[in-house]
């Protein structure tokens, strides 16, 4: 992936690079754009207790 200076265009089904033809789905594109974001599976936050 690093050889191409990607120029992405999105469609309803996928995101495609106009230069090299790389095809990504929405989740793959999110991971490509923000690699530091990791999926966390855990409990949802609890409500704040008010006294």
C-alpha angles and dihedrals in degrees: 000000000000096000094070126066091223121225104189128201121186130220132178092269105035149343116257133191110234093208106047103014097242110165121205132175120227095269093048091049091051090051091047093052096042110025093168093064109094129187111251119200109198146110117309115248116276124237118268111256113233120199 
